Amino acid sequence: MSEARSSGPFSEIDRIVCGAGYVPEEIAARARALQAAASKHSDEAPLSSTLVDTLLARRGERVALFTGFVVPETFPGGENDGPLGAVALARALHRAGFGVAILTDPPVLDHTTWLAAEIGADVRVDPIPEDPSAELFDAIDVAIAIEKPGENAAGSLHVWDVL
């Protein structure tokens, strides 16, 4: 699919995602290295283009968007772009023919539901269950994390992305 369109916009997306021009070069270089590692099995297309093609090949499947980076000590301050990005992506994916649900931390559930209604996103917004069951994951074909941290074995939070 990527051969039929210009890679220019996707190259620019990849460049911006890496922080080119607005984060220290050391950080941008690490982001570029991560993109290169994630792209190592692609046909040299920009990573964002490869992700779009991979996702569009799964059109019609059920997508769950996980969001909510709630840090109890600073809440309600701090979380603002994860839910908005999830809602915008959910609307686009729904329009592209995917079944979409947003799963978010309970403290930002009302906020996320309001955002979805405000921009006309016809998607379900549910709280992430405290004890996710196999049933939840059986209902998901594609999971995408948007500014959603995950905890490692030592209890440290890391941002994770799954496609």
C-alpha positions as CSV (number, residue, x, y, z in Angstrom):
1,M,0.0,0.0,0.0
2,S,2.8,2.5,0.8
3,E,4.1,2.4,-2.8
4,A,0.9,4.1,-4.0
5,R,1.3,7.2,-2.0
6,S,3.9,9.8,-1.2
7,S,6.1,9.0,1.8
8,G,6.8,12.7,2.3
9,P,4.0,13.4,4.9
10,F,4.8,10.1,6.7
11,S,8.5,11.0,6.9
12,E,7.5,14.4,8.4
13,I,5.3,12.6,10.9
14,D,8.2,10.3,11.9
15,R,10.5,13.4,12.2
16,I,8.0,15.3,14.4
17,V,7.3,12.2,16.6
18,C,11.1,12.0,17.3
19,G,11.0,15.6,18.6
20,A,13.1,17.1,15.8
21,G,13.6,20.8,16.5
22,Y,12.0,21.0,19.9
23,V,13.7,18.4,22.2
24,P,17.4,18.1,22.9
25,E,19.2,16.2,20.1
26,E,20.2,13.4,22.5
27,I,16.5,12.6,23.1
28,A,15.6,13.0,19.4
29,A,18.4,10.6,18.5
30,R,17.1,8.0,20.9
31,A,13.7,8.3,19.5
32,R,15.1,7.9,15.9
33,A,17.0,4.8,17.1
34,L,13.7,3.3,18.5
35,Q,11.9,4.1,15.2
36,A,14.7,2.4,13.3
37,A,14.5,-0.7,15.5
38,A,10.7,-0.9,15.1
39,S,11.1,-0.4,11.3
40,K,13.8,-3.0,10.8
41,H,11.5,-5.5,9.1
42,S,9.8,-2.9,6.9
43,D,10.6,-2.0,3.3
44,E,12.3,1.3,4.3
45,A,9.0,3.1,4.4
46,P,8.5,5.6,7.2
47,L,7.4,3.9,10.4
48,S,4.1,5.8,10.5
49,S,3.3,4.7,6.9
50,T,4.0,1.1,7.9
51,L,1.8,1.4,10.9
52,V,-1.1,2.8,8.8
53,D,-0.7,0.0,6.2
54,T,-0.7,-2.6,9.0
55,L,-3.8,-1.2,10.6
56,L,-5.7,-0.7,7.3
57,A,-5.0,-4.3,6.5
58,R,-7.0,-5.2,9.6
59,R,-10.0,-3.0,8.7
60,G,-13.2,-4.2,10.3
61,E,-11.5,-5.6,13.4
62,R,-12.1,-4.5,17.0
63,V,-9.7,-1.9,18.2
64,A,-9.2,-0.9,21.9
65,L,-7.5,2.4,22.7
66,F,-6.0,2.5,26.2
67,T,-5.4,5.9,27.7
68,G,-5.1,7.7,31.0
69,F,-1.9,8.7,32.6
70,V,-3.3,9.5,36.0
71,V,-0.7,10.2,38.7
72,P,-2.7,10.4,41.9
73,E,-0.4,12.9,43.6
74,T,-0.9,15.5,40.8
75,F,-4.4,14.7,39.5
76,P,-6.3,16.5,38.1
77,G,-3.3,18.3,36.7
78,G,-1.1,16.6,34.2
79,E,-3.4,14.5,32.1
80,N,-4.8,16.2,29.1
81,D,-3.5,15.0,25.8
82,G,-3.8,11.2,26.1
83,P,-7.6,11.1,26.3
84,L,-8.0,13.8,23.5
85,G,-5.6,11.9,21.3
86,A,-7.4,8.6,21.9
87,V,-10.8,10.2,21.1
88,A,-9.5,11.8,17.9
89,L,-8.0,8.5,16.8
90,A,-11.1,6.6,17.8
91,R,-13.2,8.8,15.6
92,A,-10.9,8.3,12.6
93,L,-10.7,4.6,13.1
94,H,-14.5,4.3,13.4
95,R,-14.9,6.3,10.2
96,A,-12.4,3.9,8.6
97,G,-14.5,0.9,9.4
98,F,-13.1,-0.4,12.7
99,G,-15.1,-1.3,15.8
100,V,-13.6,1.0,18.4
101,A,-13.7,1.2,22.2
102,I,-11.7,3.5,24.5
103,L,-10.6,2.1,27.8
104,T,-9.4,4.7,30.3
105,D,-8.4,5.1,33.9
106,P,-11.6,5.7,35.9
107,P,-10.6,9.3,37.1
108,V,-10.7,10.5,33.5
109,L,-13.7,8.5,32.3
110,D,-16.2,11.4,32.4
111,H,-13.7,13.7,30.8
112,T,-13.0,11.2,28.0
113,T,-16.7,10.5,27.5
114,W,-17.4,14.2,27.2
115,L,-14.6,14.7,24.7
116,A,-15.9,11.8,22.5
117,A,-19.4,13.4,22.5
118,E,-18.0,16.9,21.9
119,I,-16.2,15.9,18.7
120,G,-18.9,13.5,17.5
121,A,-16.9,10.2,18.0
122,D,-19.4,7.4,18.0
123,V,-17.4,5.1,20.2
124,R,-17.8,3.4,23.5
125,V,-15.8,4.7,26.5
126,D,-15.3,2.4,29.4
127,P,-13.1,2.3,32.5
128,I,-10.2,0.0,32.5
129,P,-11.2,-2.8,34.9
130,E,-9.0,-3.2,38.0
131,D,-8.7,-6.9,37.2
132,P,-8.7,-7.3,33.4
133,S,-10.1,-10.7,32.5
134,A,-9.5,-12.9,29.5
135,E,-13.0,-11.9,28.3
136,L,-11.8,-8.3,27.9
137,F,-8.8,-9.3,25.9
138,D,-10.8,-11.8,23.8
139,A,-12.9,-8.9,22.6
140,I,-9.9,-7.0,21.2
141,D,-8.2,-7.7,17.9
142,V,-5.9,-4.6,18.0
143,A,-4.7,-2.8,21.2
144,I,-3.2,0.7,21.0
145,A,-1.9,2.6,24.0
146,I,-1.9,6.4,23.9
147,E,0.2,7.8,26.7
148,K,-0.7,4.9,28.9
149,P,2.0,3.7,31.3
150,G,2.5,0.1,32.2
151,E,4.2,-1.1,35.3
152,N,7.3,-3.4,35.1
153,A,8.2,-6.1,37.6
154,A,10.0,-3.6,39.8
155,G,6.9,-1.3,40.0
156,S,8.3,1.4,37.7
157,L,5.9,2.9,35.2
158,H,6.9,2.9,31.5
159,V,4.9,4.0,28.5
160,W,4.0,1.1,26.3
161,D,2.6,0.9,22.8
162,V,1.1,-2.2,21.2
163,L,-0.2,-2.8,17.7
